[in-house]
Amino acid sequence: MKTQVIINTEVIGFHNYPNAPEKVLFLRNKHRHIFTIKAGFEVQILDREKEIYILQNDIEDYLYKVYGNPCNFNEMSCEMIAKEVIEFCEPDNCKWVEVLEDNKGGARVEL
């Protein structure tokens, strides 16, 4: 049996997509999103081996330290943000990260 602790947090941020297709030309400009970040951390002990509030705060603190508050992700895609978060969280046995824009769509990265 495998067990994971799942966190869900949000950061406000901006990014842009310089090569956006004509149908979504507006994405070339810097625009704001609420980035929802979800992650799964494998655990062995079923009694709070990992504290969700600490994991959430660690991710938020990391992103604010690197990208400011609100986060300025520049040209980063959800895929790129998810990859960076999973690399940051990997020592805590993180197995997957999702980054969603306004909780409508985004990307998932798995180890």
ChimeraX attribute file (.defattr): number of C-alpha atoms within 10 A of each C-alpha:
attribute: neighborCount
match mode: 1-to-1
recipient: residues
	/A:1	3
	/A:2	6
	/A:3	12
	/A:4	16
	/A:5	17
	/A:6	17
	/A:7	18
	/A:8	16
	/A:9	18
	/A:10	19
	/A:11	17
	/A:12	16
	/A:13	22
	/A:14	20
	/A:15	20
	/A:16	19
	/A:17	18
	/A:18	14
	/A:19	11
	/A:20	13
	/A:21	11
	/A:22	9
	/A:23	7
	/A:24	10
	/A:25	12
	/A:26	14
	/A:27	16
	/A:28	16
	/A:29	14
	/A:30	16
	/A:31	14
	/A:32	16
	/A:33	16
	/A:34	17
	/A:35	24
	/A:36	19
	/A:37	26
	/A:38	19
	/A:39	26
	/A:40	20
	/A:41	21
	/A:42	17
	/A:43	17
	/A:44	12
	/A:45	9
	/A:46	10
	/A:47	8
	/A:48	10
	/A:49	11
	/A:50	19
	/A:51	11
	/A:52	16
	/A:53	11
	/A:54	11
	/A:55	20
	/A:56	18
	/A:57	12
	/A:58	14
	/A:59	21
	/A:60	18
	/A:61	14
	/A:62	13
	/A:63	22
	/A:64	17
	/A:65	11
	/A:66	11
	/A:67	15
	/A:68	13
	/A:69	14
	/A:70	14
	/A:71	20
	/A:72	20
	/A:73	19
	/A:74	15
	/A:75	16
	/A:76	14
	/A:77	17
	/A:78	22
	/A:79	17
	/A:80	15
	/A:81	22
	/A:82	25
	/A:83	21
	/A:84	15
	/A:85	24
	/A:86	24
	/A:87	14
	/A:88	15
	/A:89	20
	/A:90	14
	/A:91	9
	/A:92	14
	/A:93	15
	/A:94	22
	/A:95	16
	/A:96	21
	/A:97	27
	/A:98	24
	/A:99	28
	/A:100	21
	/A:101	19
	/A:102	14
	/A:103	13
	/A:104	8
	/A:105	13
	/A:106	17
	/A:107	17
	/A:108	20
	/A:109	19
	/A:110	13
	/A:111	11
